[in-house]
Amino acid sequence: MTETAKVKGPASYFPSIEKTYAKPIAHWMAILQEAGPLKHMELVNQLKAQHQIGHGHANALVAAFLAKK
């Protein structure tokens, strides 16, 4: 009997983010890449202000983005 691995951490928000904002995660990662060397909360606030993304979704995107750097 095998159990499907449950996605944890920031990536667990990705399906909801893609459904809510109708854009792939790669779109948001590109926006964060273009934003320049900003701190975590600066990036979160930019997504919220410029793209009307909710705080939790913005935080998850930024956390995943910074983890890949």
mmJSON file of the N, C-alpha and C atoms, coordinates in Angstrom:
{"data_MODEL":{"atom_site":{
"group_PDB":["ATOM","ATOM","ATOM","ATOM","ATOM","ATOM","ATOM","ATOM","ATOM","ATOM","ATOM","ATOM","ATOM","ATOM","ATOM","ATOM","ATOM","ATOM","ATOM","ATOM","ATOM","ATOM","ATOM","ATOM","ATOM","ATOM","ATOM","ATOM","ATOM","ATOM","ATOM","ATOM","ATOM","ATOM","ATOM","ATOM","ATOM","ATOM","ATOM","ATOM","ATOM","ATOM","ATOM","ATOM","ATOM","ATOM","ATOM","ATOM","ATOM","ATOM","ATOM","ATOM","ATOM","ATOM","ATOM","ATOM","ATOM","ATOM","ATOM","ATOM","ATOM","ATOM","ATOM","ATOM","ATOM","ATOM","ATOM","ATOM","ATOM","ATOM","ATOM","ATOM","ATOM","ATOM","ATOM","ATOM","ATOM","ATOM","ATOM","ATOM","ATOM","ATOM","ATOM","ATOM","ATOM","ATOM","ATOM","ATOM","ATOM","ATOM","ATOM","ATOM","ATOM","ATOM","ATOM","ATOM","ATOM","ATOM","ATOM","ATOM","ATOM","ATOM","ATOM","ATOM","ATOM","ATOM","ATOM","ATOM","ATOM","ATOM","ATOM","ATOM","ATOM","ATOM","ATOM","ATOM","ATOM","ATOM","ATOM","ATOM","ATOM","ATOM","ATOM","ATOM","ATOM","ATOM","ATOM","ATOM","ATOM","ATOM","ATOM","ATOM","ATOM","ATOM","ATOM","ATOM","ATOM","ATOM","ATOM","ATOM","ATOM","ATOM","ATOM","ATOM","ATOM","ATOM","ATOM","ATOM","ATOM","ATOM","ATOM","ATOM","ATOM","ATOM","ATOM","ATOM","ATOM","ATOM","ATOM","ATOM","ATOM","ATOM","ATOM","ATOM","ATOM","ATOM","ATOM","ATOM","ATOM","ATOM","ATOM","ATOM","ATOM","ATOM","ATOM","ATOM","ATOM","ATOM","ATOM","ATOM","ATOM","ATOM","ATOM","ATOM","ATOM","ATOM","ATOM","ATOM","ATOM","ATOM","ATOM","ATOM","ATOM","ATOM","ATOM","ATOM","ATOM","ATOM","ATOM","ATOM","ATOM","ATOM","ATOM","ATOM","ATOM","ATOM","ATOM"],
"id":[1,2,3,4,5,6,7,8,9,10,11,12,13,14,15,16,17,18,19,20,21,22,23,24,25,26,27,28,29,30,31,32,33,34,35,36,37,38,39,40,41,42,43,44,45,46,47,48,49,50,51,52,53,54,55,56,57,58,59,60,61,62,63,64,65,66,67,68,69,70,71,72,73,74,75,76,77,78,79,80,81,82,83,84,85,86,87,88,89,90,91,92,93,94,95,96,97,98,99,100,101,102,103,104,105,106,107,108,109,110,111,112,113,114,115,116,117,118,119,120,121,122,123,124,125,126,127,128,129,130,131,132,133,134,135,136,137,138,139,140,141,142,143,144,145,146,147,148,149,150,151,152,153,154,155,156,157,158,159,160,161,162,163,164,165,166,167,168,169,170,171,172,173,174,175,176,177,178,179,180,181,182,183,184,185,186,187,188,189,190,191,192,193,194,195,196,197,198,199,200,201,202,203,204,205,206,207],
"type_symbol":["N","C","C","N","C","C","N","C","C","N","C","C","N","C","C","N","C","C","N","C","C","N","C","C","N","C","C","N","C","C","N","C","C","N","C","C","N","C","C","N","C","C","N","C","C","N","C","C","N","C","C","N","C","C","N","C","C","N","C","C","N","C","C","N","C","C","N","C","C","N","C","C","N","C","C","N","C","C","N","C","C","N","C","C","N","C","C","N","C","C","N","C","C","N","C","C","N","C","C","N","C","C","N","C","C","N","C","C","N","C","C","N","C","C","N","C","C","N","C","C","N","C","C","N","C","C","N","C","C","N","C","C","N","C","C","N","C","C","N","C","C","N","C","C","N","C","C","N","C","C","N","C","C","N","C","C","N","C","C","N","C","C","N","C","C","N","C","C","N","C","C","N","C","C","N","C","C","N","C","C","N","C","C","N","C","C","N","C","C","N","C","C","N","C","C","N","C","C","N","C","C","N","C","C","N","C","C"],
"label_atom_id":["N","CA","C","N","CA","C","N","CA","C","N","CA","C","N","CA","C","N","CA","C","N","CA","C","N","CA","C","N","CA","C","N","CA","C","N","CA","C","N","CA","C","N","CA","C","N","CA","C","N","CA","C","N","CA","C","N","CA","C","N","CA","C","N","CA","C","N","CA","C","N","CA","C","N","CA","C","N","CA","C","N","CA","C","N","CA","C","N","CA","C","N","CA","C","N","CA","C","N","CA","C","N","CA","C","N","CA","C","N","CA","C","N","CA","C","N","CA","C","N","CA","C","N","CA","C","N","CA","C","N","CA","C","N","CA","C","N","CA","C","N","CA","C","N","CA","C","N","CA","C","N","CA","C","N","CA","C","N","CA","C","N","CA","C","N","CA","C","N","CA","C","N","CA","C","N","CA","C","N","CA","C","N","CA","C","N","CA","C","N","CA","C","N","CA","C","N","CA","C","N","CA","C","N","CA","C","N","CA","C","N","CA","C","N","CA","C","N","CA","C","N","CA","C","N","CA","C","N","CA","C","N","CA","C","N","CA","C","N","CA","C"],
"label_alt_id":[null,null,null,null,null,null,null,null,null,null,null,null,null,null,null,null,null,null,null,null,null,null,null,null,null,null,null,null,null,null,null,null,null,null,null,null,null,null,null,null,null,null,null,null,null,null,null,null,null,null,null,null,null,null,null,null,null,null,null,null,null,null,null,null,null,null,null,null,null,null,null,null,null,null,null,null,null,null,null,null,null,null,null,null,null,null,null,null,null,null,null,null,null,null,null,null,null,null,null,null,null,null,null,null,null,null,null,null,null,null,null,null,null,null,null,null,null,null,null,null,null,null,null,null,null,null,null,null,null,null,null,null,null,null,null,null,null,null,null,null,null,null,null,null,null,null,null,null,null,null,null,null,null,null,null,null,null,null,null,null,null,null,null,null,null,null,null,null,null,null,null,null,null,null,null,null,null,null,null,null,null,null,null,null,null,null,null,null,null,null,null,null,null,null,null,null,null,null,null,null,null,null,null,null,null,null,null],
"label_comp_id":["MET","MET","MET","THR","THR","THR","GLU","GLU","GLU","THR","THR","THR","ALA","ALA","ALA","LYS","LYS","LYS","VAL","VAL","VAL","LYS","LYS","LYS","GLY","GLY","GLY","PRO","PRO","PRO","ALA","ALA","ALA","SER","SER","SER","TYR","TYR","TYR","PHE","PHE","PHE","PRO","PRO","PRO","SER","SER","SER","ILE","ILE","ILE","GLU","GLU","GLU","LYS","LYS","LYS","THR","THR","THR","TYR","TYR","TYR","ALA","ALA","ALA","LYS","LYS","LYS","PRO","PRO","PRO","ILE","ILE","ILE","ALA","ALA","ALA","HIS","HIS","HIS","TRP","TRP","TRP","MET","MET","MET","ALA","ALA","ALA","ILE","ILE","ILE","LEU","LEU","LEU","GLN","GLN","GLN","GLU","GLU","GLU","ALA","ALA","ALA","GLY","GLY","GLY","PRO","PRO","PRO","LEU","LEU","LEU","LYS","LYS","LYS","HIS","HIS","HIS","MET","MET","MET","GLU","GLU","GLU","LEU","LEU","LEU","VAL","VAL","VAL","ASN","ASN","ASN","GLN","GLN","GLN","LEU","LEU","LEU","LYS","LYS","LYS","ALA","ALA","ALA","GLN","GLN","GLN","HIS","HIS","HIS","GLN","GLN","GLN","ILE","ILE","ILE","GLY","GLY","GLY","HIS","HIS","HIS","GLY","GLY","GLY","HIS","HIS","HIS","ALA","ALA","ALA","ASN","ASN","ASN","ALA","ALA","ALA","LEU","LEU","LEU","VAL","VAL","VAL","ALA","ALA","ALA","ALA","ALA","ALA","PHE","PHE","PHE","LEU","LEU","LEU","ALA","ALA","ALA","LYS","LYS","LYS","LYS","LYS","LYS"],
"label_asym_id":["A","A","A","A","A","A","A","A","A","A","A","A","A","A","A","A","A","A","A","A","A","A","A","A","A","A","A","A","A","A","A","A","A","A","A","A","A","A","A","A","A","A","A","A","A","A","A","A","A","A","A","A","A","A","A","A","A","A","A","A","A","A","A","A","A","A","A","A","A","A","A","A","A","A","A","A","A","A","A","A","A","A","A","A","A","A","A","A","A","A","A","A","A","A","A","A","A","A","A","A","A","A","A","A","A","A","A","A","A","A","A","A","A","A","A","A","A","A","A","A","A","A","A","A","A","A","A","A","A","A","A","A","A","A","A","A","A","A","A","A","A","A","A","A","A","A","A","A","A","A","A","A","A","A","A","A","A","A","A","A","A","A","A","A","A","A","A","A","A","A","A","A","A","A","A","A","A","A","A","A","A","A","A","A","A","A","A","A","A","A","A","A","A","A","A","A","A","A","A","A","A","A","A","A","A","A","A"],
"label_entity_id":["1","1","1","1","1","1","1","1","1","1","1","1","1","1","1","1","1","1","1","1","1","1","1","1","1","1","1","1","1","1","1","1","1","1","1","1","1","1","1","1","1","1","1","1","1","1","1","1","1","1","1","1","1","1","1","1","1","1","1","1","1","1","1","1","1","1","1","1","1","1","1","1","1","1","1","1","1","1","1","1","1","1","1","1","1","1","1","1","1","1","1","1","1","1","1","1","1","1","1","1","1","1","1","1","1","1","1","1","1","1","1","1","1","1","1","1","1","1","1","1","1","1","1","1","1","1","1","1","1","1","1","1","1","1","1","1","1","1","1","1","1","1","1","1","1","1","1","1","1","1","1","1","1","1","1","1","1","1","1","1","1","1","1","1","1","1","1","1","1","1","1","1","1","1","1","1","1","1","1","1","1","1","1","1","1","1","1","1","1","1","1","1","1","1","1","1","1","1","1","1","1","1","1","1","1","1","1"],
"label_seq_id":[1,1,1,2,2,2,3,3,3,4,4,4,5,5,5,6,6,6,7,7,7,8,8,8,9,9,9,10,10,10,11,11,11,12,12,12,13,13,13,14,14,14,15,15,15,16,16,16,17,17,17,18,18,18,19,19,19,20,20,20,21,21,21,22,22,22,23,23,23,24,24,24,25,25,25,26,26,26,27,27,27,28,28,28,29,29,29,30,30,30,31,31,31,32,32,32,33,33,33,34,34,34,35,35,35,36,36,36,37,37,37,38,38,38,39,39,39,40,40,40,41,41,41,42,42,42,43,43,43,44,44,44,45,45,45,46,46,46,47,47,47,48,48,48,49,49,49,50,50,50,51,51,51,52,52,52,53,53,53,54,54,54,55,55,55,56,56,56,57,57,57,58,58,58,59,59,59,60,60,60,61,61,61,62,62,62,63,63,63,64,64,64,65,65,65,66,66,66,67,67,67,68,68,68,69,69,69],
"pdbx_PDB_ins_code":[null,null,null,null,null,null,null,null,null,null,null,null,null,null,null,null,null,null,null,null,null,null,null,null,null,null,null,null,null,null,null,null,null,null,null,null,null,null,null,null,null,null,null,null,null,null,null,null,null,null,null,null,null,null,null,null,null,null,null,null,null,null,null,null,null,null,null,null,null,null,null,null,null,null,null,null,null,null,null,null,null,null,null,null,null,null,null,null,null,null,null,null,null,null,null,null,null,null,null,null,null,null,null,null,null,null,null,null,null,null,null,null,null,null,null,null,null,null,null,null,null,null,null,null,null,null,null,null,null,null,null,null,null,null,null,null,null,null,null,null,null,null,null,null,null,null,null,null,null,null,null,null,null,null,null,null,null,null,null,null,null,null,null,null,null,null,null,null,null,null,null,null,null,null,null,null,null,null,null,null,null,null,null,null,null,null,null,null,null,null,null,null,null,null,null,null,null,null,null,null,null,null,null,null,null,null,null],
"Cartn_x":[0.85,0.0,0.891,0.736,1.535,0.647,1.253,0.533,1.131,0.293,0.762,1.39,2.565,3.249,2.472,2.201,1.463,2.449,2.114,2.961,2.868,4.022,4.06,4.74,4.658,5.329,4.66,5.405,4.841,4.197,4.76,4.23,2.81,2.412,1.048,-0.003,0.396,-0.513,-0.615,0.298,0.378,-0.907,-1.575,-2.826,-3.872,-3.997,-4.96,-4.56,-3.275,-2.784,-3.084,-2.781,-3.022,-4.513,-5.353,-6.803,-7.342,-6.91,-7.428,-7.025,-5.772,-5.265,-5.109,-5.438,-5.416,-4.076,-2.999,-1.646,-0.813,0.1,0.953,1.974,2.468,3.463,4.693,5.058,6.21,6.037,4.811,4.53,4.925,4.514,4.807,6.293,6.954,8.396,9.158,8.697,9.341,9.172,7.991,7.753,8.681,8.811,9.699,11.152,11.554,12.922,13.208,12.234,12.404,12.364,11.854,11.701,13.035,14.069,15.375,15.627,16.747,17.153,16.414,15.193,14.408,14.31,13.978,13.786,12.43,12.264,11.05,9.781,9.635,8.398,8.25,9.35,9.257,8.649,9.061,8.501,7.029,6.697,5.304,4.444,4.889,4.122,3.984,4.996,4.925,3.859,3.83,2.799,1.406,1.272,-0.026,-0.466,0.43,0.088,-0.091,0.8,0.789,-0.064,-0.32,-1.028,-2.246,-2.568,-3.744,-3.784,-2.622,-2.534,-2.711,-3.444,-3.648,-2.336,-2.292,-1.057,-0.507,-1.361,-0.895,-0.322,-0.994,-0.508,0.795,0.866,2.091,3.25,2.998,4.03,4.534,3.628,4.022,4.863,4.48,5.242,6.651,6.75,8.06,8.926,8.348,9.109,9.676,8.852,9.309,10.375,10.177,11.134,12.496,12.489,13.751,14.446,13.68,14.268,15.059,14.709,15.388,16.647,16.859,18.015,19.275],
"Cartn_y":[-1.184,0.0,1.241,2.081,3.302,4.515,5.497,6.731,7.849,8.619,9.724,10.79,11.243,12.266,13.577,14.15,15.408,16.561,17.491,18.665,19.532,19.94,20.764,22.092,22.992,24.279,25.185,26.164,27.157,26.544,25.465,24.854,24.323,24.086,23.588,24.628,25.878,26.959,27.091,26.469,26.704,26.395,25.269,25.023,26.12,26.565,27.62,28.943,29.239,30.48,30.463,29.351,29.264,29.374,28.755,28.811,30.219,30.836,32.145,33.253,33.239,34.356,34.016,32.78,32.331,32.566,32.409,32.53,31.382,30.833,29.757,30.285,29.406,29.798,30.409,29.9,30.452,31.942,32.383,33.811,34.626,34.152,34.886,34.84,33.72,33.618,34.602,34.772,35.729,37.157,37.467,38.805,39.052,38.054,38.203,38.344,37.615,37.704,39.112,39.69,41.029,42.127,41.824,42.84,43.319,42.535,42.938,42.4,42.785,42.243,42.91,42.482,43.027,42.004,42.469,41.581,40.886,39.837,39.02,39.874,40.687,41.458,42.544,43.038,44.007,43.339,42.107,41.367,41.041,40.609,40.31,41.553,42.674,43.918,44.359,44.109,44.46,43.615,42.311,41.458,41.892,42.234,42.656,43.967,44.932,46.268,46.302,45.655,45.764,44.705,43.586,42.483,42.004,42.684,42.373,40.914,40.399,39.033,39.095,38.145,38.081,37.834,38.201,38.105,36.678,35.707,34.318,33.792,34.085,33.644,34.352,35.642,36.394,35.864,35.601,35.093,33.727,32.863,31.536,31.645,32.514,32.701,33.203,34.186,34.762,33.73,32.989,31.98,30.929,30.474,29.491,30.086,31.326,32.012,32.159,32.627,32.843,31.523,30.477,29.171,28.615,29.046,28.563,29.354,30.461,31.317,30.751],
"Cartn_z":[0.0,0.0,0.0,-1.006,-1.085,-0.849,-0.245,0.049,-0.79,-1.438,-2.262,-1.361,-1.756,-0.966,-1.048,0.097,0.149,0.002,-0.87,-1.074,0.168,0.663,1.87,1.582,2.534,2.407,1.397,0.903,-0.014,-1.254,-1.766,-2.991,-2.807,-1.569,-1.331,-1.744,-1.851,-2.26,-3.787,-4.522,-5.963,-6.722,-6.484,-7.233,-7.006,-5.772,-5.458,-6.108,-6.112,-6.732,-8.229,-8.875,-10.321,-10.634,-9.82,-10.047,-9.784,-8.7,-8.302,-9.273,-9.725,-10.534,-12.018,-12.396,-13.797,-14.498,-13.738,-14.293,-13.724,-14.535,-14.024,-13.013,-12.189,-11.18,-11.857,-13.025,-13.754,-14.036,-14.27,-14.498,-13.268,-12.102,-10.865,-10.527,-10.819,-10.564,-11.449,-12.69,-13.6,-13.085,-12.57,-12.011,-10.819,-9.964,-8.802,-9.243,-10.266,-10.786,-11.301,-11.98,-12.555,-11.496,-10.319,-9.271,-8.709,-8.905,-8.394,-7.002,-6.428,-5.121,-3.951,-3.736,-2.637,-1.515,-0.335,0.809,0.7,1.487,1.462,1.52,2.543,2.7,1.637,1.114,0.016,-1.228,-1.488,-2.619,-2.385,-1.166,-0.823,-1.041,-0.522,-0.652,-2.103,-2.904,-4.323,-5.031,-4.763,-5.366,-4.934,-3.671,-3.157,-3.791,-3.873,-4.366,-5.884,-6.607,-8.066,-8.758,-8.066,-8.728,-7.949,-6.852,-6.033,-5.578,-5.234,-4.706,-3.196,-2.651,-1.21,-0.479,0.788,1.567,1.622,1.92,2.029,0.731,-0.369,-1.674,-2.036,-1.792,-2.085,-1.255,0.008,0.91,0.43,0.007,-0.48,-1.748,-2.669,-3.907,-3.607,-2.73,-2.396,-1.672,-0.75,-0.015,-0.976,-1.915,-2.888,-3.8,-4.206,-5.078,-4.381,-3.153,-2.441,-2.087,-1.902,-1.591,-2.778,-3.983,-5.192,-5.504,-4.825,-5.125,-4.533],
"occupancy":[1.0,1.0,1.0,1.0,1.0,1.0,1.0,1.0,1.0,1.0,1.0,1.0,1.0,1.0,1.0,1.0,1.0,1.0,1.0,1.0,1.0,1.0,1.0,1.0,1.0,1.0,1.0,1.0,1.0,1.0,1.0,1.0,1.0,1.0,1.0,1.0,1.0,1.0,1.0,1.0,1.0,1.0,1.0,1.0,1.0,1.0,1.0,1.0,1.0,1.0,1.0,1.0,1.0,1.0,1.0,1.0,1.0,1.0,1.0,1.0,1.0,1.0,1.0,1.0,1.0,1.0,1.0,1.0,1.0,1.0,1.0,1.0,1.0,1.0,1.0,1.0,1.0,1.0,1.0,1.0,1.0,1.0,1.0,1.0,1.0,1.0,1.0,1.0,1.0,1.0,1.0,1.0,1.0,1.0,1.0,1.0,1.0,1.0,1.0,1.0,1.0,1.0,1.0,1.0,1.0,1.0,1.0,1.0,1.0,1.0,1.0,1.0,1.0,1.0,1.0,1.0,1.0,1.0,1.0,1.0,1.0,1.0,1.0,1.0,1.0,1.0,1.0,1.0,1.0,1.0,1.0,1.0,1.0,1.0,1.0,1.0,1.0,1.0,1.0,1.0,1.0,1.0,1.0,1.0,1.0,1.0,1.0,1.0,1.0,1.0,1.0,1.0,1.0,1.0,1.0,1.0,1.0,1.0,1.0,1.0,1.0,1.0,1.0,1.0,1.0,1.0,1.0,1.0,1.0,1.0,1.0,1.0,1.0,1.0,1.0,1.0,1.0,1.0,1.0,1.0,1.0,1.0,1.0,1.0,1.0,1.0,1.0,1.0,1.0,1.0,1.0,1.0,1.0,1.0,1.0,1.0,1.0,1.0,1.0,1.0,1.0,1.0,1.0,1.0,1.0,1.0,1.0],
"B_iso_or_equiv":[0.0,0.0,0.0,0.0,0.0,0.0,0.0,0.0,0.0,0.0,0.0,0.0,0.0,0.0,0.0,0.0,0.0,0.0,0.0,0.0,0.0,0.0,0.0,0.0,0.0,0.0,0.0,0.0,0.0,0.0,0.0,0.0,0.0,0.0,0.0,0.0,0.0,0.0,0.0,0.0,0.0,0.0,0.0,0.0,0.0,0.0,0.0,0.0,0.0,0.0,0.0,0.0,0.0,0.0,0.0,0.0,0.0,0.0,0.0,0.0,0.0,0.0,0.0,0.0,0.0,0.0,0.0,0.0,0.0,0.0,0.0,0.0,0.0,0.0,0.0,0.0,0.0,0.0,0.0,0.0,0.0,0.0,0.0,0.0,0.0,0.0,0.0,0.0,0.0,0.0,0.0,0.0,0.0,0.0,0.0,0.0,0.0,0.0,0.0,0.0,0.0,0.0,0.0,0.0,0.0,0.0,0.0,0.0,0.0,0.0,0.0,0.0,0.0,0.0,0.0,0.0,0.0,0.0,0.0,0.0,0.0,0.0,0.0,0.0,0.0,0.0,0.0,0.0,0.0,0.0,0.0,0.0,0.0,0.0,0.0,0.0,0.0,0.0,0.0,0.0,0.0,0.0,0.0,0.0,0.0,0.0,0.0,0.0,0.0,0.0,0.0,0.0,0.0,0.0,0.0,0.0,0.0,0.0,0.0,0.0,0.0,0.0,0.0,0.0,0.0,0.0,0.0,0.0,0.0,0.0,0.0,0.0,0.0,0.0,0.0,0.0,0.0,0.0,0.0,0.0,0.0,0.0,0.0,0.0,0.0,0.0,0.0,0.0,0.0,0.0,0.0,0.0,0.0,0.0,0.0,0.0,0.0,0.0,0.0,0.0,0.0,0.0,0.0,0.0,0.0,0.0,0.0],
"pdbx_formal_charge":[null,null,null,null,null,null,null,null,null,null,null,null,null,null,null,null,null,null,null,null,null,null,null,null,null,null,null,null,null,null,null,null,null,null,null,null,null,null,null,null,null,null,null,null,null,null,null,null,null,null,null,null,null,null,null,null,null,null,null,null,null,null,null,null,null,null,null,null,null,null,null,null,null,null,null,null,null,null,null,null,null,null,null,null,null,null,null,null,null,null,null,null,null,null,null,null,null,null,null,null,null,null,null,null,null,null,null,null,null,null,null,null,null,null,null,null,null,null,null,null,null,null,null,null,null,null,null,null,null,null,null,null,null,null,null,null,null,null,null,null,null,null,null,null,null,null,null,null,null,null,null,null,null,null,null,null,null,null,null,null,null,null,null,null,null,null,null,null,null,null,null,null,null,null,null,null,null,null,null,null,null,null,null,null,null,null,null,null,null,null,null,null,null,null,null,null,null,null,null,null,null,null,null,null,null,null,null],
"auth_seq_id":[1,1,1,2,2,2,3,3,3,4,4,4,5,5,5,6,6,6,7,7,7,8,8,8,9,9,9,10,10,10,11,11,11,12,12,12,13,13,13,14,14,14,15,15,15,16,16,16,17,17,17,18,18,18,19,19,19,20,20,20,21,21,21,22,22,22,23,23,23,24,24,24,25,25,25,26,26,26,27,27,27,28,28,28,29,29,29,30,30,30,31,31,31,32,32,32,33,33,33,34,34,34,35,35,35,36,36,36,37,37,37,38,38,38,39,39,39,40,40,40,41,41,41,42,42,42,43,43,43,44,44,44,45,45,45,46,46,46,47,47,47,48,48,48,49,49,49,50,50,50,51,51,51,52,52,52,53,53,53,54,54,54,55,55,55,56,56,56,57,57,57,58,58,58,59,59,59,60,60,60,61,61,61,62,62,62,63,63,63,64,64,64,65,65,65,66,66,66,67,67,67,68,68,68,69,69,69],
"auth_comp_id":["MET","MET","MET","THR","THR","THR","GLU","GLU","GLU","THR","THR","THR","ALA","ALA","ALA","LYS","LYS","LYS","VAL","VAL","VAL","LYS","LYS","LYS","GLY","GLY","GLY","PRO","PRO","PRO","ALA","ALA","ALA","SER","SER","SER","TYR","TYR","TYR","PHE","PHE","PHE","PRO","PRO","PRO","SER","SER","SER","ILE","ILE","ILE","GLU","GLU","GLU","LYS","LYS","LYS","THR","THR","THR","TYR","TYR","TYR","ALA","ALA","ALA","LYS","LYS","LYS","PRO","PRO","PRO","ILE","ILE","ILE","ALA","ALA","ALA","HIS","HIS","HIS","TRP","TRP","TRP","MET","MET","MET","ALA","ALA","ALA","ILE","ILE","ILE","LEU","LEU","LEU","GLN","GLN","GLN","GLU","GLU","GLU","ALA","ALA","ALA","GLY","GLY","GLY","PRO","PRO","PRO","LEU","LEU","LEU","LYS","LYS","LYS","HIS","HIS","HIS","MET","MET","MET","GLU","GLU","GLU","LEU","LEU","LEU","VAL","VAL","VAL","ASN","ASN","ASN","GLN","GLN","GLN","LEU","LEU","LEU","LYS","LYS","LYS","ALA","ALA","ALA","GLN","GLN","GLN","HIS","HIS","HIS","GLN","GLN","GLN","ILE","ILE","ILE","GLY","GLY","GLY","HIS","HIS","HIS","GLY","GLY","GLY","HIS","HIS","HIS","ALA","ALA","ALA","ASN","ASN","ASN","ALA","ALA","ALA","LEU","LEU","LEU","VAL","VAL","VAL","ALA","ALA","ALA","ALA","ALA","ALA","PHE","PHE","PHE","LEU","LEU","LEU","ALA","ALA","ALA","LYS","LYS","LYS","LYS","LYS","LYS"],
"auth_asym_id":["A","A","A","A","A","A","A","A","A","A","A","A","A","A","A","A","A","A","A","A","A","A","A","A","A","A","A","A","A","A","A","A","A","A","A","A","A","A","A","A","A","A","A","A","A","A","A","A","A","A","A","A","A","A","A","A","A","A","A","A","A","A","A","A","A","A","A","A","A","A","A","A","A","A","A","A","A","A","A","A","A","A","A","A","A","A","A","A","A","A","A","A","A","A","A","A","A","A","A","A","A","A","A","A","A","A","A","A","A","A","A","A","A","A","A","A","A","A","A","A","A","A","A","A","A","A","A","A","A","A","A","A","A","A","A","A","A","A","A","A","A","A","A","A","A","A","A","A","A","A","A","A","A","A","A","A","A","A","A","A","A","A","A","A","A","A","A","A","A","A","A","A","A","A","A","A","A","A","A","A","A","A","A","A","A","A","A","A","A","A","A","A","A","A","A","A","A","A","A","A","A","A","A","A","A","A","A"],
"auth_atom_id":["N","CA","C","N","CA","C","N","CA","C","N","CA","C","N","CA","C","N","CA","C","N","CA","C","N","CA","C","N","CA","C","N","CA","C","N","CA","C","N","CA","C","N","CA","C","N","CA","C","N","CA","C","N","CA","C","N","CA","C","N","CA","C","N","CA","C","N","CA","C","N","CA","C","N","CA","C","N","CA","C","N","CA","C","N","CA","C","N","CA","C","N","CA","C","N","CA","C","N","CA","C","N","CA","C","N","CA","C","N","CA","C","N","CA","C","N","CA","C","N","CA","C","N","CA","C","N","CA","C","N","CA","C","N","CA","C","N","CA","C","N","CA","C","N","CA","C","N","CA","C","N","CA","C","N","CA","C","N","CA","C","N","CA","C","N","CA","C","N","CA","C","N","CA","C","N","CA","C","N","CA","C","N","CA","C","N","CA","C","N","CA","C","N","CA","C","N","CA","C","N","CA","C","N","CA","C","N","CA","C","N","CA","C","N","CA","C","N","CA","C","N","CA","C","N","CA","C","N","CA","C","N","CA","C","N","CA","C","N","CA","C"],
"pdbx_PDB_model_num":[1,1,1,1,1,1,1,1,1,1,1,1,1,1,1,1,1,1,1,1,1,1,1,1,1,1,1,1,1,1,1,1,1,1,1,1,1,1,1,1,1,1,1,1,1,1,1,1,1,1,1,1,1,1,1,1,1,1,1,1,1,1,1,1,1,1,1,1,1,1,1,1,1,1,1,1,1,1,1,1,1,1,1,1,1,1,1,1,1,1,1,1,1,1,1,1,1,1,1,1,1,1,1,1,1,1,1,1,1,1,1,1,1,1,1,1,1,1,1,1,1,1,1,1,1,1,1,1,1,1,1,1,1,1,1,1,1,1,1,1,1,1,1,1,1,1,1,1,1,1,1,1,1,1,1,1,1,1,1,1,1,1,1,1,1,1,1,1,1,1,1,1,1,1,1,1,1,1,1,1,1,1,1,1,1,1,1,1,1,1,1,1,1,1,1,1,1,1,1,1,1,1,1,1,1,1,1]
}}}
